[in-house]
Amino acid sequence: MRTIDSLGDLAGKRVFVRSDFNVPLDADRNITDDGRIRAALPTLKRLIDAGAKVIVSAHLGRPKGEVKPEFSLAPVAARLTELLAQDVALAGDTVGEDAKARAAALEDGQVLLLENVRFDKREDSKVDADRESLAAEYASLADAFVSDGFGVVHRKQASVYDIAKLLPSAAGELVFKEIDSLSRATQNPERPYTVVLGGSKVSDKIGVIDNLLDKADRLLIGGGMAFTFLKALGYEIGTSLLEADQVDTAASYIERAKANGVTLLLPTDVVVAPEFKADSPASVVSADSIPADQMGLDIGPKSGTAYADAIKDSKTIVWNGPMGVFEFEAFAAGTKAVAQALEDGDGFSIVGGGDSAAAVRNLGFNESKFSHISTGGGASLEFLEGKELPGIAVLED
């Protein structure tokens, strides 16, 4: 995979950077988690220090090809200005007259942020010619391309894939670190190798489980998806989340784990409540004794201890998906137990983006204690599934 070094001397060159600034905003459009912005700083600072004229592109939300003010990157430009300690101008459009004029006027070391790339419906069009026409407009603004938005490298999009075929291109610091870290966890990992999977749906993780049941030593299941596995064991799960069409799949994974000698840990106790509400009265029950009128919203304390022990005894750990509804204090203990075990252990740990990364930050854990916190949930999952990522493949020699 080509790195920034392959682009040579960038002083005075216009460099088009694809970042991932799809950050959460509150009702007042304040950024509630700037992790993805901070993750982009090493690449941006390197280009600034090299004297490049930096043109940054990114998306926010799903405006579906329409210009919608609520999806403007204005909050991101303001936060970048603070973090880089220099002005980051926001173009009034993506590839229109304002973007072109501002890009042409850039001086060495200056940074311009283009407006949301998804305001243009060609960005993620399924029609190659549409994406290619937009990519050509991007390319006309710059002399080189740096791909640094790991959260979108699994997509064939104009600012991710097509532009890389039109300009000298390379992976940024973030993308290189992501691939290096995830490769370490999937190619000859140090053992014991433990994978912790949570989140709501088995169907979201089928590809990962399929791939890792031949590689991992231990598979720990939590979150809403655990109840489909418990149903596969014949347990009653009350009103807990269930993917009825995945029960047979879950049963097949249980059998396959046994056949492969993989330790599959499922919750032995769960935290239940009558409603999906922060103040719903919580209680702990055995996983095989969930009352008919209760729903499971977290793994229980015994399960949390067992999962933590398995994690701390591991040399390589990948975690993707919370153990419960961590946004509600009463149902956050399982996720905290996993995060604490990763923080306390000495294994190589990867937190696989999305909700897991948000949990680490929102629950107050020290990010530096984790070997790698991925910025791309979907991209991380597809990498763990063994799929080719188009935005990476296009950067390979």
PARO-951647 format. One record per residue (C-alpha): residue number from 1; residue in three letters; chain; z, y negated, x. Coordinates in pm, 1 decimal. Layout:
N
<atom NUM, "ala", "A", <Z, Y, X>>,
...
***
This chain:
397
<atom 1, "met", "A", <0.0, 0.0, 0.0>>,
<atom 2, "arg", "A", <-107.1, -333.1, 144.8>>,
<atom 3, "thr", "A", <172.1, -577.4, 225.7>>,
<atom 4, "ile", "A", <174.6, -955.4, 267.4>>,
<atom 5, "asp", "A", <128.7, -908.2, 642.0>>,
<atom 6, "ser", "A", <-223.5, -780.3, 572.1>>,
<atom 7, "leu", "A", <-321.1, -1120.8, 432.2>>,
<atom 8, "gly", "A", <-289.4, -1289.6, 770.9>>,
<atom 9, "asp", "A", <-207.0, -1657.8, 817.6>>,
<atom 10, "leu", "A", <-144.0, -1810.7, 476.5>>,
<atom 11, "ala", "A", <-81.9, -2168.9, 585.5>>,
<atom 12, "gly", "A", <-281.6, -2399.0, 359.5>>,
<atom 13, "lys", "A", <-407.7, -2104.6, 150.9>>,
<atom 14, "arg", "A", <-368.4, -2089.1, -225.7>>,
<atom 15, "val", "A", <-186.9, -1768.6, -316.0>>,
<atom 16, "phe", "A", <-183.8, -1642.2, -675.3>>,
<atom 17, "val", "A", <141.0, -1451.0, -738.7>>,
<atom 18, "arg", "A", <201.5, -1229.2, -1041.0>>,
<atom 19, "ser", "A", <575.2, -1225.4, -1111.2>>,
<atom 20, "asp", "A", <778.9, -1077.8, -1394.6>>,
<atom 21, "phe", "A", <980.7, -1351.6, -1562.1>>,
<atom 22, "asn", "A", <1021.1, -1182.0, -1899.2>>,
<atom 23, "val", "A", <1384.9, -1285.3, -1922.2>>,
<atom 24, "pro", "A", <1614.9, -1285.6, -2226.4>>,
<atom 25, "leu", "A", <1678.0, -1618.3, -2399.1>>,
<atom 26, "asp", "A", <1944.1, -1720.3, -2649.2>>,
<atom 27, "ala", "A", <1881.2, -1915.2, -2969.7>>,
<atom 28, "asp", "A", <1873.1, -2241.1, -2774.0>>,
<atom 29, "arg", "A", <1620.6, -2098.7, -2524.8>>,
<atom 30, "asn", "A", <1876.3, -2074.0, -2246.7>>,
<atom 31, "ile", "A", <1823.0, -1785.1, -2002.9>>,
<atom 32, "thr", "A", <2101.5, -1529.7, -2047.4>>,
<atom 33, "asp", "A", <2008.5, -1305.0, -1753.3>>,
<atom 34, "asp", "A", <1809.7, -1448.9, -1460.6>>,
<atom 35, "gly", "A", <1801.9, -1125.0, -1261.3>>,
<atom 36, "arg", "A", <1423.1, -1097.4, -1265.3>>,
<atom 37, "ile", "A", <1384.3, -1456.3, -1147.8>>,
<atom 38, "arg", "A", <1626.5, -1408.5, -859.6>>,
<atom 39, "ala", "A", <1449.5, -1085.5, -764.6>>,
<atom 40, "ala", "A", <1127.6, -1283.1, -713.7>>,
<atom 41, "leu", "A", <1280.7, -1530.3, -467.0>>,
<atom 42, "pro", "A", <1222.4, -1335.7, -140.1>>,
<atom 43, "thr", "A", <845.1, -1330.2, -194.9>>,
<atom 44, "leu", "A", <825.8, -1690.6, -311.1>>,
<atom 45, "lys", "A", <1037.9, -1816.0, -21.6>>,
<atom 46, "arg", "A", <831.6, -1618.5, 227.3>>,
<atom 47, "leu", "A", <510.9, -1776.2, 97.3>>,
<atom 48, "ile", "A", <665.9, -2123.8, 91.1>>,
<atom 49, "asp", "A", <788.6, -2083.4, 449.3>>,
<atom 50, "ala", "A", <440.0, -1967.5, 550.8>>,
<atom 51, "gly", "A", <295.7, -2294.6, 423.2>>,
<atom 52, "ala", "A", <105.7, -2140.7, 133.5>>,
<atom 53, "lys", "A", <20.1, -2323.5, -186.4>>,
<atom 54, "val", "A", <186.6, -2094.8, -438.7>>,
<atom 55, "ile", "A", <48.8, -2043.4, -789.7>>,
<atom 56, "val", "A", <277.8, -1821.9, -997.1>>,
<atom 57, "ser", "A", <183.0, -1641.7, -1317.0>>,
<atom 58, "ala", "A", <407.4, -1451.3, -1556.0>>,
<atom 59, "his", "A", <459.7, -1363.2, -1920.3>>,
<atom 60, "leu", "A", <746.7, -1408.0, -2163.2>>,
<atom 61, "gly", "A", <779.7, -1214.6, -2485.4>>,
<atom 62, "arg", "A", <487.9, -1105.9, -2700.8>>,
<atom 63, "pro", "A", <293.9, -1408.3, -2824.4>>,
<atom 64, "lys", "A", <-5.4, -1179.8, -2888.3>>,
<atom 65, "gly", "A", <-273.0, -1409.1, -2751.7>>,
<atom 66, "glu", "A", <-154.1, -1721.8, -2929.2>>,
<atom 67, "val", "A", <7.5, -2036.6, -2788.2>>,
<atom 68, "lys", "A", <361.4, -2028.8, -2925.9>>,
<atom 69, "pro", "A", <614.2, -2286.3, -2794.4>>,
<atom 70, "glu", "A", <903.9, -2043.4, -2829.0>>,
<atom 71, "phe", "A", <741.8, -1829.9, -2558.8>>,
<atom 72, "ser", "A", <679.0, -2114.0, -2313.7>>,
<atom 73, "leu", "A", <785.7, -2056.2, -1953.8>>,
<atom 74, "ala", "A", <955.1, -2399.0, -1941.6>>,
<atom 75, "pro", "A", <1306.6, -2247.4, -1906.0>>,
<atom 76, "val", "A", <1180.0, -2034.0, -1617.0>>,
<atom 77, "ala", "A", <1029.0, -2333.8, -1438.2>>,
<atom 78, "ala", "A", <1361.7, -2515.7, -1469.2>>,
<atom 79, "arg", "A", <1556.7, -2219.0, -1330.7>>,
<atom 80, "leu", "A", <1310.2, -2169.2, -1044.1>>,
<atom 81, "thr", "A", <1347.5, -2537.1, -956.3>>,
<atom 82, "glu", "A", <1723.5, -2481.4, -924.4>>,
<atom 83, "leu", "A", <1701.8, -2155.9, -728.6>>,
<atom 84, "leu", "A", <1430.5, -2270.9, -485.6>>,
<atom 85, "ala", "A", <1586.6, -2616.7, -447.3>>,
<atom 86, "gln", "A", <1244.5, -2775.4, -491.1>>,
<atom 87, "asp", "A", <1038.0, -2889.2, -783.9>>,
<atom 88, "val", "A", <841.3, -2619.0, -963.2>>,
<atom 89, "ala", "A", <585.9, -2777.7, -1193.7>>,
<atom 90, "leu", "A", <476.7, -2600.9, -1512.8>>,
<atom 91, "ala", "A", <109.6, -2622.8, -1602.9>>,
<atom 92, "gly", "A", <37.8, -2714.4, -1962.5>>,
<atom 93, "asp", "A", <-193.8, -2415.0, -1995.7>>,
<atom 94, "thr", "A", <-275.5, -2084.8, -1828.8>>,
<atom 95, "val", "A", <-623.0, -2136.2, -1684.1>>,
<atom 96, "gly", "A", <-726.2, -2457.7, -1855.3>>,
<atom 97, "glu", "A", <-791.0, -2805.8, -1721.0>>,
<atom 98, "asp", "A", <-425.4, -2882.2, -1646.4>>,
<atom 99, "ala", "A", <-376.5, -2557.7, -1454.0>>,
<atom 100, "lys", "A", <-692.7, -2619.6, -1252.2>>,
<atom 101, "ala", "A", <-601.7, -2979.2, -1171.5>>,
<atom 102, "arg", "A", <-246.6, -2895.4, -1069.3>>,
<atom 103, "ala", "A", <-360.0, -2599.8, -857.0>>,
<atom 104, "ala", "A", <-615.4, -2817.6, -679.1>>,
<atom 105, "ala", "A", <-353.4, -3083.0, -606.6>>,
<atom 106, "leu", "A", <-96.2, -2847.8, -455.8>>,
<atom 107, "glu", "A", <25.1, -2924.9, -105.9>>,
<atom 108, "asp", "A", <142.6, -2671.1, 150.8>>,
<atom 109, "gly", "A", <472.9, -2512.7, 46.6>>,
<atom 110, "gln", "A", <457.2, -2636.0, -312.7>>,
<atom 111, "val", "A", <491.6, -2407.9, -615.8>>,
<atom 112, "leu", "A", <310.6, -2423.9, -949.9>>,
<atom 113, "leu", "A", <400.5, -2204.2, -1247.3>>,
<atom 114, "leu", "A", <118.9, -2138.0, -1491.8>>,
<atom 115, "glu", "A", <198.1, -2120.3, -1861.7>>,
<atom 116, "asn", "A", <252.0, -1777.6, -2021.1>>,
<atom 117, "val", "A", <-42.8, -1550.3, -1936.1>>,
<atom 118, "arg", "A", <-9.1, -1379.0, -2273.1>>,
<atom 119, "phe", "A", <-108.9, -1700.7, -2448.0>>,
<atom 120, "asp", "A", <-461.6, -1580.6, -2362.9>>,
<atom 121, "lys", "A", <-557.3, -1270.2, -2560.3>>,
<atom 122, "arg", "A", <-780.0, -1151.0, -2275.9>>,
<atom 123, "glu", "A", <-477.2, -1084.9, -2052.5>>,
<atom 124, "asp", "A", <-395.2, -745.4, -2198.3>>,
<atom 125, "ser", "A", <-721.8, -671.9, -2378.1>>,
<atom 126, "lys", "A", <-832.6, -310.1, -2396.2>>,
<atom 127, "val", "A", <-1186.1, -431.3, -2324.9>>,
<atom 128, "asp", "A", <-1250.3, -437.1, -1950.9>>,
<atom 129, "ala", "A", <-1499.3, -723.7, -1969.0>>,
<atom 130, "asp", "A", <-1247.1, -947.1, -2146.2>>,
<atom 131, "arg", "A", <-981.4, -891.9, -1880.1>>,
<atom 132, "glu", "A", <-1233.4, -927.8, -1601.3>>,
<atom 133, "ser", "A", <-1349.9, -1266.7, -1730.5>>,
<atom 134, "leu", "A", <-993.7, -1397.3, -1732.9>>,
<atom 135, "ala", "A", <-924.3, -1246.5, -1391.2>>,
<atom 136, "ala", "A", <-1225.8, -1433.7, -1255.0>>,
<atom 137, "glu", "A", <-1073.6, -1759.3, -1378.7>>,
<atom 138, "tyr", "A", <-743.3, -1672.8, -1212.5>>,
<atom 139, "ala", "A", <-923.2, -1586.4, -890.3>>,
<atom 140, "ser", "A", <-1107.8, -1919.2, -890.3>>,
<atom 141, "leu", "A", <-771.7, -2091.9, -841.9>>,
<atom 142, "ala", "A", <-673.3, -1905.5, -524.7>>,
<atom 143, "asp", "A", <-763.9, -1750.9, -190.6>>,
<atom 144, "ala", "A", <-537.7, -1444.4, -209.4>>,
<atom 145, "phe", "A", <-334.2, -1242.7, -459.9>>,
<atom 146, "val", "A", <21.8, -1108.9, -429.8>>,
<atom 147, "ser", "A", <148.1, -861.8, -689.7>>,
<atom 148, "asp", "A", <523.2, -903.8, -730.1>>,
<atom 149, "gly", "A", <588.4, -827.4, -1098.8>>,
<atom 150, "phe", "A", <704.3, -467.9, -1086.1>>,
<atom 151, "gly", "A", <782.0, -469.8, -1457.1>>,
<atom 152, "val", "A", <408.3, -484.9, -1536.2>>,
<atom 153, "val", "A", <245.7, -271.7, -1263.5>>,
<atom 154, "his", "A", <210.4, 16.7, -1508.9>>,
<atom 155, "arg", "A", <-29.0, -197.9, -1715.1>>,
<atom 156, "lys", "A", <-400.2, -264.3, -1669.6>>,
<atom 157, "gln", "A", <-383.8, -638.5, -1726.1>>,
<atom 158, "ala", "A", <-593.5, -924.4, -1594.4>>,
<atom 159, "ser", "A", <-316.8, -1082.5, -1384.9>>,
<atom 160, "val", "A", <-193.5, -745.6, -1256.8>>,
<atom 161, "tyr", "A", <-492.5, -518.9, -1203.1>>,
<atom 162, "asp", "A", <-827.8, -694.4, -1240.9>>,
<atom 163, "ile", "A", <-751.8, -993.7, -1017.3>>,
<atom 164, "ala", "A", <-651.1, -760.8, -733.7>>,
<atom 165, "lys", "A", <-1011.9, -642.1, -716.4>>,
<atom 166, "leu", "A", <-1143.6, -996.3, -676.6>>,
<atom 167, "leu", "A", <-923.5, -1140.5, -400.4>>,
<atom 168, "pro", "A", <-759.6, -1017.9, -78.9>>,
<atom 169, "ser", "A", <-450.7, -861.0, -233.5>>,
<atom 170, "ala", "A", <-111.5, -721.9, -136.8>>,
<atom 171, "ala", "A", <223.1, -612.8, -274.2>>,
<atom 172, "gly", "A", <503.4, -866.2, -265.1>>,
<atom 173, "glu", "A", <851.9, -805.2, -125.0>>,
<atom 174, "leu", "A", <988.6, -698.2, -464.5>>,
<atom 175, "val", "A", <713.5, -451.5, -551.2>>,
<atom 176, "phe", "A", <728.3, -298.9, -203.4>>,
<atom 177, "lys", "A", <1106.4, -255.2, -230.5>>,
<atom 178, "glu", "A", <1075.7, -101.2, -576.8>>,
<atom 179, "ile", "A", <820.5, 158.3, -468.3>>,
<atom 180, "asp", "A", <1008.5, 234.3, -147.5>>,
<atom 181, "ser", "A", <1336.8, 288.3, -334.5>>,
<atom 182, "leu", "A", <1192.3, 494.3, -617.5>>,
<atom 183, "ser", "A", <998.0, 707.5, -369.9>>,
<atom 184, "arg", "A", <1321.3, 781.3, -187.2>>,
<atom 185, "ala", "A", <1463.5, 918.8, -513.1>>,
<atom 186, "thr", "A", <1162.0, 1131.2, -600.4>>,
<atom 187, "gln", "A", <1020.7, 1254.0, -269.9>>,
<atom 188, "asn", "A", <1262.1, 1484.3, -84.6>>,
<atom 189, "pro", "A", <1579.0, 1313.9, -215.7>>,
<atom 190, "glu", "A", <1908.1, 1374.9, -39.2>>,
<atom 191, "arg", "A", <2108.8, 1624.6, -243.4>>,
<atom 192, "pro", "A", <2292.6, 1668.0, -471.4>>,
<atom 193, "tyr", "A", <2040.5, 1466.0, -674.9>>,
<atom 194, "thr", "A", <2170.2, 1346.1, -1012.0>>,
<atom 195, "val", "A", <1976.3, 1175.7, -1290.5>>,
<atom 196, "val", "A", <2164.7, 992.1, -1565.5>>,
<atom 197, "leu", "A", <1961.3, 921.8, -1879.7>>,
<atom 198, "gly", "A", <2072.7, 722.5, -2181.5>>,
<atom 199, "gly", "A", <1924.8, 492.7, -2438.9>>,
<atom 200, "ser", "A", <1836.2, 562.5, -2797.2>>,
<atom 201, "lys", "A", <1546.2, 806.8, -2801.3>>,
<atom 202, "val", "A", <1459.4, 1141.2, -2645.4>>,
<atom 203, "ser", "A", <1093.7, 1056.4, -2708.9>>,
<atom 204, "asp", "A", <1119.2, 761.3, -2468.2>>,
<atom 205, "lys", "A", <1232.0, 991.3, -2187.0>>,
<atom 206, "ile", "A", <1026.5, 1307.4, -2245.1>>,
<atom 207, "gly", "A", <799.7, 1248.1, -1944.3>>,
<atom 208, "val", "A", <1095.1, 1176.8, -1715.5>>,
<atom 209, "ile", "A", <1288.3, 1485.6, -1823.2>>,
<atom 210, "asp", "A", <976.3, 1700.8, -1792.1>>,
<atom 211, "asn", "A", <919.0, 1583.0, -1436.9>>,
<atom 212, "leu", "A", <1278.7, 1579.4, -1315.9>>,
<atom 213, "leu", "A", <1386.6, 1918.3, -1451.0>>,
<atom 214, "asp", "A", <1191.9, 2057.4, -1155.3>>,
<atom 215, "lys", "A", <1348.0, 1814.1, -905.4>>,
<atom 216, "ala", "A", <1702.1, 1713.7, -998.4>>,
<atom 217, "asp", "A", <2020.1, 1914.0, -940.9>>,
<atom 218, "arg", "A", <2204.2, 1752.8, -1232.2>>,
<atom 219, "leu", "A", <2091.5, 1582.4, -1550.8>>,
<atom 220, "leu", "A", <2348.9, 1378.8, -1743.4>>,
<atom 221, "ile", "A", <2259.1, 1278.2, -2099.2>>,
<atom 222, "gly", "A", <2422.7, 995.2, -2294.7>>,
<atom 223, "gly", "A", <2336.0, 719.5, -2538.7>>,
<atom 224, "gly", "A", <2180.2, 773.5, -2879.1>>,
<atom 225, "met", "A", <1947.9, 1038.8, -2739.2>>,
<atom 226, "ala", "A", <2248.4, 1265.0, -2672.9>>,
<atom 227, "phe", "A", <2289.4, 1334.9, -3044.3>>,
<atom 228, "thr", "A", <1947.6, 1496.9, -3067.6>>,
<atom 229, "phe", "A", <2060.8, 1730.8, -2788.7>>,
<atom 230, "leu", "A", <2391.8, 1797.3, -2966.4>>,
<atom 231, "lys", "A", <2197.8, 1876.4, -3284.3>>,
<atom 232, "ala", "A", <1990.2, 2122.0, -3079.5>>,
<atom 233, "leu", "A", <2317.3, 2298.8, -2995.8>>,
<atom 234, "gly", "A", <2383.9, 2337.6, -3367.7>>,
<atom 235, "tyr", "A", <2647.0, 2064.8, -3392.0>>,
<atom 236, "glu", "A", <2683.7, 1839.7, -3692.7>>,
<atom 237, "ile", "A", <2636.4, 1478.8, -3581.2>>,
<atom 238, "gly", "A", <2733.3, 1280.6, -3892.3>>,
<atom 239, "thr", "A", <2526.1, 964.8, -3930.6>>,
<atom 240, "ser", "A", <2449.8, 939.9, -3557.8>>,
<atom 241, "leu", "A", <2101.4, 853.4, -3438.7>>,
<atom 242, "leu", "A", <1875.0, 1156.9, -3461.8>>,
<atom 243, "glu", "A", <1511.7, 1221.2, -3379.5>>,
<atom 244, "ala", "A", <1462.4, 1524.3, -3601.7>>,
<atom 245, "asp", "A", <1115.4, 1589.2, -3462.0>>,
<atom 246, "gln", "A", <1259.5, 1615.7, -3110.5>>,
<atom 247, "val", "A", <1535.2, 1871.2, -3175.8>>,
<atom 248, "asp", "A", <1316.0, 2163.6, -3067.5>>,
<atom 249, "thr", "A", <1211.5, 1968.1, -2757.9>>,
<atom 250, "ala", "A", <1575.1, 1905.7, -2668.9>>,
<atom 251, "ala", "A", <1652.4, 2275.0, -2718.8>>,
<atom 252, "ser", "A", <1367.8, 2367.3, -2485.4>>,
<atom 253, "tyr", "A", <1508.3, 2132.9, -2218.4>>,
<atom 254, "ile", "A", <1849.3, 2294.6, -2247.5>>,
<atom 255, "glu", "A", <1694.5, 2636.9, -2190.0>>,
<atom 256, "arg", "A", <1468.7, 2511.7, -1911.7>>,
<atom 257, "ala", "A", <1762.3, 2355.2, -1730.5>>,
<atom 258, "lys", "A", <1940.8, 2690.5, -1736.6>>,
<atom 259, "ala", "A", <1631.8, 2869.0, -1607.9>>,
<atom 260, "asn", "A", <1586.7, 2616.2, -1326.5>>,
<atom 261, "gly", "A", <1951.7, 2613.9, -1223.6>>,
<atom 262, "val", "A", <1985.8, 2246.9, -1319.8>>,
<atom 263, "thr", "A", <2330.2, 2141.3, -1439.4>>,
<atom 264, "leu", "A", <2280.0, 1969.1, -1775.1>>,
<atom 265, "leu", "A", <2581.3, 1768.1, -1887.3>>,
<atom 266, "leu", "A", <2606.9, 1662.0, -2250.1>>,
<atom 267, "pro", "A", <2899.6, 1472.3, -2403.0>>,
<atom 268, "thr", "A", <3200.1, 1687.0, -2491.1>>,
<atom 269, "asp", "A", <3364.2, 1400.3, -2677.4>>,
<atom 270, "val", "A", <3224.0, 1087.5, -2839.5>>,
<atom 271, "val", "A", <3341.5, 753.7, -2972.0>>,
<atom 272, "val", "A", <3255.4, 724.1, -3340.5>>,
<atom 273, "ala", "A", <3275.7, 456.5, -3608.4>>,
<atom 274, "pro", "A", <3172.2, 432.0, -3973.8>>,
<atom 275, "glu", "A", <2925.0, 149.1, -3911.4>>,
<atom 276, "phe", "A", <2707.7, 0.2, -3637.6>>,
<atom 277, "lys", "A", <2923.4, -310.8, -3601.1>>,
<atom 278, "ala", "A", <3124.6, -460.6, -3316.5>>,
<atom 279, "asp", "A", <3445.4, -457.1, -3522.4>>,
<atom 280, "ser", "A", <3392.4, -119.6, -3684.8>>,
<atom 281, "pro", "A", <3709.2, 91.3, -3630.7>>,
<atom 282, "ala", "A", <3647.8, 330.6, -3341.1>>,
<atom 283, "ser", "A", <3796.7, 672.6, -3279.7>>,
<atom 284, "val", "A", <3738.7, 958.0, -3035.0>>,
<atom 285, "val", "A", <3636.6, 1301.8, -3160.0>>,
<atom 286, "ser", "A", <3509.8, 1622.9, -3007.5>>,
<atom 287, "ala", "A", <3131.9, 1634.8, -2980.9>>,
<atom 288, "asp", "A", <3126.4, 1941.2, -3207.4>>,
<atom 289, "ser", "A", <3347.4, 1778.4, -3472.0>>,
<atom 290, "ile", "A", <3179.8, 1451.9, -3569.5>>,
<atom 291, "pro", "A", <3278.0, 1363.9, -3928.2>>,
<atom 292, "ala", "A", <2997.8, 1344.2, -4181.3>>,
<atom 293, "asp", "A", <3060.5, 974.4, -4250.3>>,
<atom 294, "gln", "A", <3083.0, 865.1, -3884.0>>,
<atom 295, "met", "A", <2822.9, 777.4, -3621.3>>,
<atom 296, "gly", "A", <2849.1, 828.7, -3247.9>>,
<atom 297, "leu", "A", <2822.5, 501.8, -3055.5>>,
<atom 298, "asp", "A", <2938.7, 600.3, -2705.2>>,
<atom 299, "ile", "A", <3030.3, 900.7, -2494.4>>,
<atom 300, "gly", "A", <3403.5, 970.9, -2499.0>>,
<atom 301, "pro", "A", <3660.8, 930.8, -2220.0>>,
<atom 302, "lys", "A", <3654.3, 1297.4, -2112.1>>,
<atom 303, "ser", "A", <3275.9, 1284.0, -2088.3>>,
<atom 304, "gly", "A", <3295.9, 956.0, -1896.5>>,
<atom 305, "thr", "A", <3528.5, 1116.1, -1641.6>>,
<atom 306, "ala", "A", <3306.6, 1424.2, -1604.4>>,
<atom 307, "tyr", "A", <2995.9, 1210.3, -1559.6>>,
<atom 308, "ala", "A", <3171.1, 987.8, -1306.2>>,
<atom 309, "asp", "A", <3285.6, 1290.5, -1105.1>>,
<atom 310, "ala", "A", <2929.9, 1426.8, -1093.6>>,
<atom 311, "ile", "A", <2793.1, 1089.9, -984.7>>,
<atom 312, "lys", "A", <3048.9, 1036.8, -708.6>>,
<atom 313, "asp", "A", <2972.3, 1384.8, -574.1>>,
<atom 314, "ser", "A", <2600.6, 1304.4, -546.5>>,
<atom 315, "lys", "A", <2390.7, 1173.2, -257.6>>,
<atom 316, "thr", "A", <2103.8, 1039.4, -471.7>>,
<atom 317, "ile", "A", <2149.9, 901.5, -823.9>>,
<atom 318, "val", "A", <1900.1, 752.0, -1067.7>>,
<atom 319, "trp", "A", <2041.4, 590.4, -1381.4>>,
<atom 320, "asn", "A", <1821.4, 479.7, -1670.8>>,
<atom 321, "gly", "A", <1973.0, 389.8, -2006.7>>,
<atom 322, "pro", "A", <2325.6, 299.4, -2125.8>>,
<atom 323, "met", "A", <2573.0, 560.7, -2244.3>>,
<atom 324, "gly", "A", <2656.9, 371.7, -2562.4>>,
<atom 325, "val", "A", <2633.5, 38.8, -2739.7>>,
<atom 326, "phe", "A", <2769.3, -150.6, -2438.3>>,
<atom 327, "glu", "A", <2709.8, -487.2, -2605.1>>,
<atom 328, "phe", "A", <3011.6, -403.3, -2827.8>>,
<atom 329, "glu", "A", <3337.3, -382.8, -2630.8>>,
<atom 330, "ala", "A", <3467.2, -84.1, -2829.0>>,
<atom 331, "phe", "A", <3163.0, 120.8, -2728.2>>,
<atom 332, "ala", "A", <3112.5, 7.8, -2368.4>>,
<atom 333, "ala", "A", <3352.5, 240.7, -2185.2>>,
<atom 334, "gly", "A", <3097.9, 516.7, -2119.4>>,
<atom 335, "thr", "A", <2848.1, 277.8, -1964.5>>,
<atom 336, "lys", "A", <3128.4, 118.8, -1760.8>>,
<atom 337, "ala", "A", <3235.3, 462.5, -1633.6>>,
<atom 338, "val", "A", <2884.2, 536.9, -1507.1>>,
<atom 339, "ala", "A", <2843.9, 194.0, -1346.4>>,
<atom 340, "gln", "A", <3188.0, 214.4, -1184.1>>,
<atom 341, "ala", "A", <3112.0, 557.6, -1039.2>>,
<atom 342, "leu", "A", <2787.6, 426.6, -891.5>>,
<atom 343, "glu", "A", <2970.3, 126.6, -746.4>>,
<atom 344, "asp", "A", <3249.0, 342.8, -599.4>>,
<atom 345, "gly", "A", <3030.7, 626.4, -468.8>>,
<atom 346, "asp", "A", <2848.6, 641.9, -137.6>>,
<atom 347, "gly", "A", <2522.2, 792.9, -262.1>>,
<atom 348, "phe", "A", <2186.1, 615.7, -275.1>>,
<atom 349, "ser", "A", <2184.4, 467.4, -624.2>>,
<atom 350, "ile", "A", <1901.4, 331.8, -836.1>>,
<atom 351, "val", "A", <1963.0, 150.8, -1162.2>>,
<atom 352, "gly", "A", <1638.5, 186.8, -1353.8>>,
<atom 353, "gly", "A", <1584.3, -154.1, -1505.3>>,
<atom 354, "gly", "A", <1600.0, -269.0, -1866.4>>,
<atom 355, "asp", "A", <1929.1, -220.5, -2047.7>>,
<atom 356, "ser", "A", <2094.8, -46.9, -1752.1>>,
<atom 357, "ala", "A", <2036.4, -345.8, -1526.2>>,
<atom 358, "ala", "A", <2156.6, -580.9, -1800.0>>,
<atom 359, "ala", "A", <2470.2, -370.4, -1840.5>>,
<atom 360, "val", "A", <2551.9, -393.1, -1469.6>>,
<atom 361, "arg", "A", <2530.7, -770.6, -1482.2>>,
<atom 362, "asn", "A", <2680.0, -832.2, -1825.2>>,
<atom 363, "leu", "A", <2976.9, -601.9, -1766.6>>,
<atom 364, "gly", "A", <3065.0, -785.9, -1446.2>>,
<atom 365, "phe", "A", <2979.3, -532.0, -1175.7>>,
<atom 366, "asn", "A", <2894.0, -632.3, -819.9>>,
<atom 367, "glu", "A", <2517.2, -592.8, -787.9>>,
<atom 368, "ser", "A", <2539.6, -561.7, -409.8>>,
<atom 369, "lys", "A", <2728.4, -232.4, -449.1>>,
<atom 370, "phe", "A", <2419.4, -63.9, -595.5>>,
<atom 371, "ser", "A", <2146.2, 47.5, -356.3>>,
<atom 372, "his", "A", <1867.4, -78.2, -583.1>>,
<atom 373, "ile", "A", <1852.6, -236.2, -927.1>>,
<atom 374, "ser", "A", <1500.6, -207.9, -1060.6>>,
<atom 375, "thr", "A", <1337.6, -495.2, -1246.4>>,
<atom 376, "gly", "A", <1101.2, -273.9, -1443.0>>,
<atom 377, "gly", "A", <1228.8, -35.8, -1708.7>>,
<atom 378, "gly", "A", <893.6, 96.7, -1829.0>>,
<atom 379, "ala", "A", <737.9, 93.8, -1482.3>>,
<atom 380, "ser", "A", <1040.0, 275.7, -1338.6>>,
<atom 381, "leu", "A", <1017.6, 541.6, -1607.1>>,
<atom 382, "glu", "A", <646.7, 598.1, -1551.2>>,
<atom 383, "phe", "A", <701.1, 624.4, -1176.5>>,
<atom 384, "leu", "A", <976.4, 881.6, -1236.6>>,
<atom 385, "glu", "A", <737.0, 1067.1, -1466.2>>,
<atom 386, "gly", "A", <497.2, 1097.1, -1174.2>>,
<atom 387, "lys", "A", <228.0, 882.8, -1336.0>>,
<atom 388, "glu", "A", <-13.3, 665.2, -1143.2>>,
<atom 389, "leu", "A", <64.5, 296.4, -1187.8>>,
<atom 390, "pro", "A", <-263.5, 97.0, -1206.5>>,
<atom 391, "gly", "A", <-112.6, -217.1, -1054.6>>,
<atom 392, "ile", "A", <1.9, -14.5, -752.1>>,
<atom 393, "ala", "A", <-305.6, 203.8, -714.5>>,
<atom 394, "val", "A", <-526.9, -106.9, -689.3>>,
<atom 395, "leu", "A", <-322.3, -223.6, -385.9>>,
<atom 396, "glu", "A", <-360.7, 99.2, -191.6>>,
<atom 397, "asp", "A", <-598.3, 121.6, 102.2>>,
***
